[in-house]
Amino acid sequence: MTEYRSENPFGVRPDGTEPFSAQAGATSSPPHATGTLESGLLLEAFDAQLFREQSETVVAKLEKHLADFSIRGLDLTDPAILVDAARALMTTEREQIAAFDENRLAAIVDLYIKTGIQVHSPGYMGRQFSGVVPLSGVIDFVSSVVNQPSSFYEAAQLPNVAEKIMAEELNAFIGWDPGSFAMVTTSGGSLANLTALLSARNRAFPGYWSEGGSALTGQLRPAIAVGDDVHYSVARAAGVLGIGDAQIVRLPLNERHQICVERARPVLDAAERRGLKVFCLVASAGTTPVGAFDPLDELAGLARERDLWLHVDGAHGASLLVSDELRHKLRGIEQVDSLTWDAHKMMFTPAPCTLLFYRNRENSLGAFRQQASYVFDEEPDIYTALDSGEKNFECTKRPMIMPLWALWAIHGRALFAQKIEYLCRLTGDVHRILEGEPDFETLHRPEANILCFRYRPPGLRDEDVHDFQVEIRNRIKFEGNFFISKVNVGEVAALRVVMMNHQITSEHFRMLLGEIRRVGQDLLRQTRQSR
């Protein structure tokens, strides 16, 4: 093999061509399932040329999908009908490998696209996952084909290097000592929250990992303090950790739906009198119901007073750190112990891609304490130093960092900052629109891109408000023009929009209000007629 030497140790030329000559005797695979023990099994399904043809079919479908700016919500299909449609697309061949059918592939892609939430449409305002930057989907496609599990450097060299680079790039906005922090990727914010709470528990109760609950005999019971609007994954994590729902100490919120620090102190005191040892305080940067940001600087002071691990669930809102205009909403983030950050939300990459940061990198090794000779090396070196297998629950883990790193490498921070800033400005604009509509009720001033409100037309009884909002949301969903969500605010249902698509304008929101009014008035007429 001829070697090409340059400053790039891998020899890739600037024009992207391979500098190495092909090995003598190498040939492309034949298109049919043939072969011998000497040649290996030759399967058409693995043929490189066929792969190109399949990819072109799929890309053409996706290009058409991305170019469609029509207002679409959710085309909700009866599951039985969808099962029949999916089965009709399956080969009936049971004995031999079925030949590739381009029409069958095209129909599968069409059905896949049609039956999901239309995240790229201006009618989509309902959830916190977003339409991706298309290039990130391309890189995710590469990850799927090359299939490099990324918990260990030897299996996925570039993804592990990319994790190190993105950790350093994003820590510049968090503000920790560059030599002291750590970051690991996890499959989703729920798993990141669980992992951080494991580290916090093991620090506070060192014997718990090896001895279980018996290590706490005669001690105060472990407990977690959370804001009352915390994501449900934290309560689930408490159950998984053996802490239990009864040991979750819920802290009161202020009128902005943030943890109220002054009212939190007596609640923590009362928990201690009940025999609880609160070891971790979980704050939120962008709560799921209303997008509120807890006062991290004040909570950091409270955590120091009581020797609590301060974890921030920033799955939604941590991305505001990359914006000079919005970063102040996470003031005090440099004082926390750990941070969950979902790139598949406000960094617009394919799910899942969650970043779990630790202020003290030693704590990143505290969640899992195990030995496994088949993966963990006994003699660490420059390669195993980048392994993340000891820091995360997953052994086989997708190289989820690659789409984010590729976008950052090619477009830089401004791509993310500009889109996030637009979405937050848009949400502020639609809030002002609602304030000018007397038959609508605003429930909070939006902190980011989540807004909750209610339709309250004249004649609607207070006792009917909850069911009225739920039915409006359901009918809007089933009509299929817009997709919005609902959430209980003060135990009463509210309509909820999450602005994740930069193609949405305030005019689209006015169209949504028109739909809500029409549906709501129909419901009122039906109610009057039935009485």
C-alpha positions as CSV (number, residue, x, y, z in Angstrom):
1,M,0.0,0.0,0.0
2,T,1.5,3.4,-1.0
3,E,1.6,5.9,1.8
4,Y,0.8,9.6,1.3
5,R,2.5,11.8,3.8
6,S,1.2,15.2,4.8
7,E,0.5,17.3,7.9
8,N,-2.7,15.3,8.3
9,P,-1.6,12.0,9.8
10,F,-4.5,10.2,8.1
11,G,-3.5,11.4,4.7
12,V,-6.9,12.8,3.5
13,R,-6.3,15.3,0.8
14,P,-8.0,18.7,0.9
15,D,-10.2,17.7,-2.0
16,G,-11.5,14.8,0.0
17,T,-10.0,12.1,-2.2
18,E,-8.3,9.0,-0.8
19,P,-4.5,9.0,-1.0
20,F,-4.2,5.3,-0.8
21,S,-4.2,2.9,-3.7
22,A,-6.6,-0.1,-3.6
23,Q,-5.2,-3.4,-2.4
24,A,-4.2,-5.7,-5.3
25,G,-6.9,-8.1,-6.3
26,A,-9.8,-6.2,-4.5
27,T,-13.1,-6.4,-6.4
28,S,-16.6,-5.2,-5.8
29,S,-19.1,-7.7,-4.5
30,P,-21.3,-9.5,-7.1
31,P,-25.0,-8.7,-6.8
32,H,-26.3,-12.2,-5.8
33,A,-26.0,-14.4,-2.8
34,T,-23.2,-16.7,-3.9
35,G,-19.7,-17.5,-2.7
36,T,-17.5,-20.1,-1.1
37,L,-15.6,-20.5,2.1
38,E,-12.6,-18.9,0.3
39,S,-14.6,-15.9,-0.9
40,G,-17.0,-15.5,1.9
41,L,-20.8,-15.1,1.7
42,L,-21.7,-12.7,-1.1
43,L,-25.1,-11.1,-0.4
44,E,-26.9,-8.7,-2.7
45,A,-28.4,-6.8,0.3
46,F,-24.9,-5.7,1.2
47,D,-23.9,-4.6,-2.3
48,A,-22.4,-1.1,-2.4
49,Q,-24.0,-0.1,-5.7
50,L,-27.4,-1.2,-4.5
51,F,-26.8,0.8,-1.3
52,R,-26.3,3.9,-3.5
53,E,-29.6,3.3,-5.4
54,Q,-31.5,2.8,-2.2
55,S,-30.0,5.9,-0.7
56,E,-31.0,8.0,-3.7
57,T,-34.6,6.7,-3.5
58,V,-34.8,7.7,0.2
59,V,-33.0,11.1,-0.2
60,A,-35.5,12.0,-3.0
61,K,-38.4,11.3,-0.6
62,L,-36.8,13.3,2.2
63,E,-35.9,16.2,0.0
64,K,-39.6,16.5,-1.0
65,H,-40.6,16.2,2.6
66,L,-38.3,19.0,3.7
67,A,-39.4,21.3,0.9
68,D,-43.1,21.0,2.0
69,F,-43.9,24.1,4.0
70,S,-47.6,23.4,4.2
71,I,-49.4,23.6,7.6
72,R,-49.8,20.0,8.8
73,G,-50.5,18.7,12.3
74,L,-50.9,15.0,13.1
75,D,-52.6,12.5,10.7
76,L,-53.6,10.1,13.5
77,T,-54.3,6.6,12.0
78,D,-56.2,3.8,13.6
79,P,-53.5,1.4,14.8
80,A,-55.3,-1.6,13.2
81,I,-55.4,0.1,9.9
82,L,-51.7,1.0,10.1
83,V,-50.8,-2.5,11.1
84,D,-52.6,-3.7,7.9
85,A,-50.8,-1.1,5.8
86,A,-47.4,-2.1,7.2
87,R,-48.0,-5.8,6.7
88,A,-49.1,-5.2,3.1
89,L,-45.6,-3.8,2.5
90,M,-43.8,-6.9,3.7
91,T,-42.5,-9.6,1.5
92,T,-44.3,-12.9,1.5
93,E,-41.1,-14.7,0.6
94,R,-40.2,-17.1,3.5
95,E,-37.6,-19.5,2.0
96,Q,-35.3,-17.4,-0.1
97,I,-33.9,-13.9,0.3
98,A,-36.4,-11.6,-1.4
99,A,-35.0,-9.4,-4.2
100,F,-34.9,-5.7,-3.6
101,D,-38.0,-3.9,-4.6
102,E,-37.6,-0.1,-5.1
103,N,-41.3,0.5,-5.1
104,R,-41.6,-1.3,-1.8
105,L,-38.9,0.8,-0.2
106,A,-40.5,4.0,-1.6
107,A,-43.8,3.0,-0.1
108,I,-42.3,2.2,3.3
109,V,-40.6,5.6,3.4
110,D,-43.8,7.4,2.4
111,L,-45.8,5.6,5.1
112,Y,-43.0,6.4,7.7
113,I,-43.1,10.1,6.9
114,K,-46.8,10.4,6.7
115,T,-47.7,8.8,10.0
116,G,-45.5,10.7,12.3
117,I,-45.5,14.2,13.9
118,Q,-44.6,16.7,11.2
119,V,-41.8,18.4,13.0
120,H,-40.7,20.5,10.0
121,S,-44.2,22.0,9.4
122,P,-45.4,25.4,10.7
123,G,-48.4,23.5,12.1
124,Y,-46.1,21.7,14.6
125,M,-46.1,23.6,18.0
126,G,-46.6,20.7,20.4
127,R,-43.5,19.1,21.8
128,Q,-39.9,19.8,22.8
129,F,-38.2,17.7,20.2
130,S,-37.5,19.5,17.0
131,G,-37.0,19.2,13.3
132,V,-33.3,18.6,12.9
133,V,-30.8,20.6,10.8
134,P,-30.8,18.3,7.8
135,L,-27.0,17.9,7.8
136,S,-27.2,16.4,11.2
137,G,-29.5,13.7,9.8
138,V,-27.0,13.0,7.1
139,I,-24.2,12.5,9.7
140,D,-26.6,10.3,11.8
141,F,-27.1,8.2,8.6
142,V,-23.3,7.8,8.4
143,S,-23.2,6.7,12.0
144,S,-25.9,4.1,11.3
145,V,-24.0,2.6,8.4
146,V,-20.5,2.6,9.9
147,N,-22.0,1.4,13.2
148,Q,-19.2,2.4,15.7
149,P,-20.4,1.9,19.3
150,S,-18.9,4.9,21.2
151,S,-18.5,3.9,24.8
152,F,-14.9,2.9,24.1
153,Y,-12.2,4.7,22.1
154,E,-11.0,1.6,20.2
155,A,-14.4,1.1,18.7
156,A,-15.2,4.7,17.8
157,Q,-12.2,6.9,17.7
158,L,-13.5,10.1,16.1
159,P,-16.8,10.1,18.2
160,N,-14.8,9.9,21.4
161,V,-12.5,12.7,20.2
162,A,-15.6,14.7,19.2
163,E,-17.0,14.2,22.7
164,K,-13.9,15.7,24.2
165,I,-13.9,18.6,21.7
166,M,-17.6,19.4,22.3
167,A,-17.2,19.2,26.0
168,E,-14.5,21.8,25.8
169,E,-16.5,24.0,23.4
170,L,-19.7,24.0,25.5
171,N,-17.9,24.3,28.8
172,A,-16.7,27.7,27.6
173,F,-20.3,28.8,28.2
174,I,-20.7,26.9,31.5
175,G,-17.5,28.4,32.9
176,W,-15.8,25.5,34.8
177,D,-12.1,25.0,35.2
178,P,-11.0,23.4,31.8
179,G,-8.9,20.8,33.6
180,S,-11.4,19.8,36.3
181,F,-14.8,19.0,34.6
182,A,-16.1,16.0,32.7
183,M,-18.8,15.3,30.1
184,V,-20.4,12.1,29.0
185,T,-23.1,11.5,26.4
186,T,-26.2,9.5,27.3
187,S,-29.3,8.3,25.5
188,G,-31.7,10.9,26.7
189,G,-32.2,13.4,29.6
190,S,-34.0,10.8,31.8
191,L,-30.9,8.6,31.8
192,A,-28.6,11.6,32.4
193,N,-30.7,12.6,35.4
194,L,-30.6,9.1,36.7
195,T,-26.8,8.9,36.3
196,A,-26.2,12.2,38.0
197,L,-28.4,11.2,40.9
198,L,-26.5,7.9,41.2
199,S,-23.2,9.9,41.5
200,A,-24.8,12.2,44.1
201,R,-26.2,9.3,46.1
202,N,-22.9,7.4,46.1
203,R,-21.0,10.4,47.3
204,A,-23.4,11.0,50.2
205,F,-23.8,7.3,51.0
206,P,-20.6,5.5,50.0
207,G,-21.7,2.1,51.1
208,Y,-25.0,2.1,49.2
209,W,-23.6,0.7,45.9
210,S,-22.1,-2.4,47.4
211,E,-24.3,-3.1,50.4
212,G,-27.7,-1.6,49.3
213,G,-30.1,-0.2,51.8
214,S,-28.6,-2.2,54.7
215,A,-25.7,0.2,54.6
216,L,-28.0,2.9,56.0
217,T,-29.2,1.1,59.1
218,G,-29.6,3.5,61.9
219,Q,-29.1,6.5,59.6
220,L,-31.4,9.2,58.2
221,R,-33.3,8.0,55.1
222,P,-31.9,9.4,51.8
223,A,-34.0,12.0,50.1
224,I,-34.0,14.3,47.0
225,A,-35.3,17.9,46.9
226,V,-37.0,19.0,43.7
227,G,-39.0,21.9,42.4
228,D,-42.7,21.1,42.2
229,D,-42.6,21.3,38.4
230,V,-39.6,19.0,38.0
231,H,-39.6,16.5,35.1
232,Y,-41.2,13.1,35.9
233,S,-37.9,11.3,35.1
234,V,-36.5,12.6,38.5
235,A,-39.3,10.8,40.4
236,R,-38.6,7.7,38.3
237,A,-34.9,7.9,39.1
238,A,-35.8,8.1,42.8
239,G,-37.7,4.8,42.4
240,V,-34.9,3.2,40.5
241,L,-32.4,4.3,43.1
242,G,-34.4,2.7,45.9
243,I,-35.1,6.1,47.5
244,G,-38.9,6.0,46.9
245,D,-41.5,8.6,46.1
246,A,-42.1,9.3,49.8
247,Q,-38.5,10.6,50.1
248,I,-38.9,13.2,47.3
249,V,-39.1,16.6,49.0
250,R,-41.1,19.0,46.8
251,L,-40.1,22.6,47.1
252,P,-42.7,25.4,46.6
253,L,-42.7,27.6,43.5
254,N,-43.1,31.3,43.2
255,E,-45.5,33.2,40.9
256,R,-42.9,32.7,38.0
257,H,-43.1,28.9,38.5
258,Q,-39.5,28.9,39.9
259,I,-38.3,27.3,43.1
260,C,-38.8,29.8,45.9
261,V,-35.6,29.8,47.8
262,E,-36.9,31.4,51.0
263,R,-39.9,29.1,51.2
264,A,-37.6,26.1,50.5
265,R,-35.6,26.4,53.7
266,P,-38.4,25.6,56.1
267,V,-39.5,22.7,53.9
268,L,-36.0,21.3,54.0
269,D,-35.9,21.7,57.8
270,A,-39.2,19.9,58.1
271,A,-37.8,17.0,56.0
272,E,-34.9,16.6,58.4
273,R,-37.3,16.5,61.3
274,R,-39.1,13.6,59.5
275,G,-35.9,11.6,59.5
276,L,-34.8,12.5,55.9
277,K,-31.3,13.3,54.8
278,V,-31.6,15.4,51.6
279,F,-28.4,14.8,49.7
280,C,-29.3,16.4,46.3
281,L,-31.3,19.4,45.1
282,V,-32.6,19.2,41.5
283,A,-33.2,22.5,39.8
284,S,-34.6,23.1,36.3
285,A,-33.4,25.2,33.5
286,G,-36.5,25.3,31.3
287,T,-39.2,23.3,33.1
288,T,-41.4,21.0,30.9
289,P,-44.8,22.6,31.8
290,V,-44.0,26.3,31.3
291,G,-40.3,26.6,30.5
292,A,-39.3,28.3,33.8
293,F,-35.7,28.7,34.9
294,D,-34.9,28.2,38.6
295,P,-32.7,30.8,40.2
296,L,-29.4,28.8,40.0
297,D,-27.2,31.4,41.8
298,E,-29.5,31.5,44.8
299,L,-30.0,27.7,44.9
300,A,-26.2,27.3,44.7
301,G,-25.9,29.2,47.9
302,L,-28.6,27.1,49.5
303,A,-26.9,23.9,48.4
304,R,-23.6,25.1,49.9
305,E,-25.2,25.9,53.2
306,R,-26.6,22.4,53.5
307,D,-23.9,20.4,51.7
308,L,-26.2,19.3,48.9
309,W,-25.3,18.2,45.4
310,L,-26.9,20.7,43.0
311,H,-28.0,19.0,39.8
312,V,-29.7,21.0,37.0
313,D,-32.0,19.4,34.6
314,G,-31.3,21.7,31.6
315,A,-32.5,19.2,29.1
316,H,-34.5,21.9,27.4
317,G,-33.0,25.2,28.4
318,A,-29.3,24.6,28.8
319,S,-28.9,25.4,25.0
320,L,-29.6,29.0,25.8
321,L,-26.1,29.1,27.1
322,V,-24.8,29.4,23.5
323,S,-26.7,32.7,23.0
324,D,-25.1,36.0,24.3
325,E,-28.7,37.4,24.4
326,L,-30.2,34.6,26.5
327,R,-27.3,33.2,28.6
328,H,-28.2,35.2,31.6
329,K,-31.2,33.0,32.3
330,L,-28.8,30.4,33.6
331,R,-26.9,32.8,35.8
332,G,-25.0,30.7,38.4
333,I,-24.6,27.6,36.3
334,E,-20.9,27.6,37.0
335,Q,-21.7,26.8,40.7
336,V,-23.7,23.6,40.1
337,D,-22.4,20.1,40.4
338,S,-23.9,18.5,37.4
339,L,-26.0,19.5,34.3
340,T,-28.2,17.6,31.9
341,W,-28.3,19.1,28.4
342,D,-30.3,17.7,25.5
343,A,-28.9,18.5,22.1
344,H,-31.9,16.8,20.5
345,K,-34.1,19.6,21.8
346,M,-32.7,23.1,21.3
347,M,-29.6,22.1,19.4
348,F,-31.8,20.6,16.7
349,T,-30.0,17.2,16.3
350,P,-31.5,13.7,16.0
351,A,-32.6,12.1,19.2
352,P,-31.2,10.9,21.4
353,C,-28.2,13.2,22.1
354,T,-27.8,14.2,25.7
355,L,-24.8,15.7,27.4
356,L,-24.2,15.1,31.1
357,F,-21.7,17.5,32.6
358,Y,-19.9,17.3,36.0
359,R,-18.1,20.2,37.6
360,N,-15.7,17.8,39.3
361,R,-14.5,15.1,36.8
362,E,-13.9,12.7,39.7
363,N,-17.6,12.6,40.4
364,S,-18.2,11.4,36.8
365,L,-16.7,8.0,37.9
366,G,-18.9,7.8,41.0
367,A,-22.1,6.6,39.4
368,F,-21.0,3.0,38.5
369,R,-18.4,1.1,40.5
370,Q,-17.7,-2.1,38.7
371,Q,-15.0,-4.3,37.1
372,A,-15.4,-6.1,33.8
373,S,-12.3,-7.5,32.2
374,Y,-13.9,-7.8,28.8
375,V,-14.3,-4.0,28.3
376,F,-12.4,-2.2,31.1
377,D,-8.6,-2.1,30.6
378,E,-6.4,-2.9,33.6
379,E,-3.6,-0.6,32.3
380,P,-5.0,2.8,31.3
381,D,-3.3,4.6,28.4
382,I,-3.8,7.6,26.1
383,Y,-6.6,5.7,24.3
384,T,-8.6,4.4,27.2
385,A,-8.4,7.8,28.8
386,L,-11.2,8.8,26.3
387,D,-13.4,5.8,27.1
388,S,-16.8,6.6,28.7
389,G,-17.9,3.1,29.5
390,E,-17.2,3.5,33.2
391,K,-19.2,6.7,33.3
392,N,-22.4,5.8,31.7
393,F,-25.0,3.0,32.0
394,E,-24.8,2.0,28.3
395,C,-22.1,-0.4,27.0
396,T,-23.2,-0.3,23.3
397,K,-23.9,3.4,22.8
398,R,-24.7,5.2,19.6
399,P,-22.1,7.9,18.5
400,M,-24.7,10.5,19.2
401,I,-22.2,13.3,19.5
402,M,-21.3,13.1,15.8
403,P,-24.3,15.1,14.3
404,L,-23.8,17.9,16.9
405,W,-20.1,18.0,16.4
406,A,-20.4,18.1,12.6
407,L,-22.8,21.0,12.7
408,W,-20.6,22.9,15.2
409,A,-17.5,22.1,13.0
410,I,-19.1,23.2,9.8
411,H,-21.5,26.1,10.8
412,G,-20.3,27.1,14.3
413,R,-22.1,28.5,17.3
414,A,-24.1,31.1,15.4
415,L,-26.4,28.6,13.7
416,F,-27.7,27.5,17.1
417,A,-27.8,30.9,18.7
418,Q,-29.7,32.6,15.9
419,K,-32.4,29.9,15.7
420,I,-32.8,29.8,19.5
421,E,-33.0,33.6,19.7
422,Y,-35.6,33.7,17.0
423,L,-37.8,31.0,18.7
424,C,-37.7,32.9,22.0
425,R,-38.5,36.2,20.3
426,L,-41.4,34.6,18.5
427,T,-42.8,33.2,21.7
428,G,-42.6,36.6,23.3
429,D,-44.5,38.0,20.3
430,V,-47.3,35.5,20.4
431,H,-47.6,36.2,24.2
432,R,-48.2,39.8,23.4
433,I,-50.8,38.8,20.8
434,L,-52.7,36.7,23.4
435,E,-52.6,39.7,25.8
436,G,-54.6,41.6,23.2
437,E,-57.3,38.9,22.9
438,P,-59.9,39.3,25.6
439,D,-61.3,35.8,25.2
440,F,-57.8,34.2,25.9
441,E,-56.1,34.0,29.2
442,T,-52.3,34.1,29.5
443,L,-50.8,32.1,32.4
444,H,-47.2,33.2,32.5
445,R,-44.6,35.4,30.8
446,P,-42.5,33.0,28.6
447,E,-38.9,32.6,29.7
448,A,-37.9,30.8,26.4
449,N,-40.0,29.2,23.7
450,I,-42.8,27.5,25.8
451,L,-46.1,29.3,26.3
452,C,-49.3,28.1,28.2
453,F,-52.7,29.8,27.8
454,R,-56.4,29.1,28.0
455,Y,-59.4,29.9,25.8
456,R,-61.9,31.5,28.1
457,P,-64.9,32.8,25.9
458,P,-67.9,34.5,27.5
459,G,-70.4,32.0,28.9
460,L,-67.8,29.4,29.9
461,R,-68.4,28.3,33.4
462,D,-65.4,28.1,35.8
463,E,-66.1,24.4,36.6
464,D,-65.9,23.6,32.8
465,V,-62.6,25.3,32.1
466,H,-60.4,22.2,32.6
467,D,-62.5,19.8,30.4
468,F,-63.0,22.6,27.8
469,Q,-59.2,23.0,27.2
470,V,-58.7,19.2,27.0
471,E,-61.4,18.8,24.4
472,I,-60.2,21.7,22.4
473,R,-56.7,20.2,22.3
474,N,-58.0,16.8,21.3
475,R,-60.2,18.2,18.5
476,I,-57.3,20.3,17.2
477,K,-55.1,17.3,17.1
478,F,-57.6,15.1,15.3
479,E,-58.4,17.7,12.7
480,G,-54.7,17.5,11.7
481,N,-53.9,21.1,10.8
482,F,-52.0,22.0,14.0
483,F,-50.4,19.9,16.7
484,I,-50.3,21.5,20.2
485,S,-50.1,20.0,23.6
486,K,-51.8,20.5,27.0
487,V,-50.5,20.7,30.5
488,N,-52.1,21.3,33.9
489,V,-51.2,24.7,35.4
490,G,-52.5,25.1,38.9
491,E,-54.3,21.8,38.5
492,V,-56.4,23.2,35.6
493,A,-55.6,22.2,32.0
494,A,-54.0,24.7,29.7
495,L,-53.1,24.8,26.0
496,R,-49.4,24.7,25.4
497,V,-47.3,25.6,22.4
498,V,-43.6,25.0,22.1
499,M,-41.9,27.0,19.3
500,M,-39.3,24.7,17.7
501,N,-39.6,25.5,14.0
502,H,-37.9,28.7,12.7
503,Q,-40.4,28.7,9.8
504,I,-43.3,29.5,12.1
505,T,-44.4,33.2,12.2
506,S,-46.8,35.1,14.3
507,E,-49.3,34.8,11.5
508,H,-49.2,31.0,11.8
509,F,-50.1,31.5,15.5
510,R,-53.0,33.8,14.6
511,M,-54.3,31.0,12.4
512,L,-54.0,28.6,15.3
513,L,-56.1,31.0,17.5
514,G,-58.7,31.0,14.8
515,E,-58.9,27.2,14.8
516,I,-59.1,27.3,18.6
517,R,-62.0,29.8,18.6
518,R,-63.9,27.9,15.9
519,V,-63.5,24.5,17.8
520,G,-64.3,26.2,21.1
521,Q,-67.5,27.9,19.8
522,D,-68.6,24.6,18.4
523,L,-68.2,22.9,21.8
524,L,-70.1,25.7,23.5
525,R,-73.0,25.3,21.1
526,Q,-73.1,21.6,21.6
527,T,-73.0,22.0,25.4
528,R,-75.9,24.5,25.3
529,Q,-78.0,22.2,23.1
530,S,-77.4,19.2,25.4
531,R,-78.6,21.1,28.5
